[in-house]
Amino acid sequence: MLKKAPRTVLKSQMKKKSDIRIGKNADIMIQLNLLLVLHRLAEESRVKAFEEKTATIKVHHLKAVSKKLLKSTRG
């Protein structure tokens, strides 16, 4: 299991934007969203590597998928 980012660090980063109101568990929601995006990136990179008939996910697989993924996750 990956280490989580400390809650205090996340809260301090979010408070730098003083014009935004932050709820109690916003930092936990940010961590969950980050994990979902990373999981989706890994899955789509695995599919891309499988299409190219390689057993390992390489950097160019991640780069090819990340552009498409970032466009689709943008709010």
C-alpha positions, 0 to 999 in steps of 0.5 A, spaced: 500 500 500 502 506 498 503 511 503 498 517 504 500 524 504 499 527 511 493 530 512 496 537 515 500 538 509 494 537 504 490 542 508 495 547 508 496 546 501 488 547 500 488 553 505 493 557 500 487 558 496 484 563 501 478 565 497 475 557 497 471 554 503 474 548 505 469 542 508 471 538 514 473 532 509 475 535 503 483 532 504 480 525 504 476 526 498 482 529 494 486 523 496 480 518 494 480 522 487 487 522 486 487 514 487 482 513 482 485 517 477 492 513 478 488 507 478 485 509 471 492 511 468 495 504 470 489 500 467 489 504 461 497 504 460 496 496 461 491 496 455 496 500 451 502 496 453 498 489 451 496 492 444 503 493 443 504 486 445 509 488 451 509 485 458 511 491 461 508 498 462 513 503 459 514 511 459 511 512 452 505 508 454 504 512 460 505 519 456 500 516 450 495 515 455 496 521 460 494 526 455 487 523 453 486 521 461 487 528 463 483 531 458 477 527 460 478 528 467 478 536 467 472 539 470 
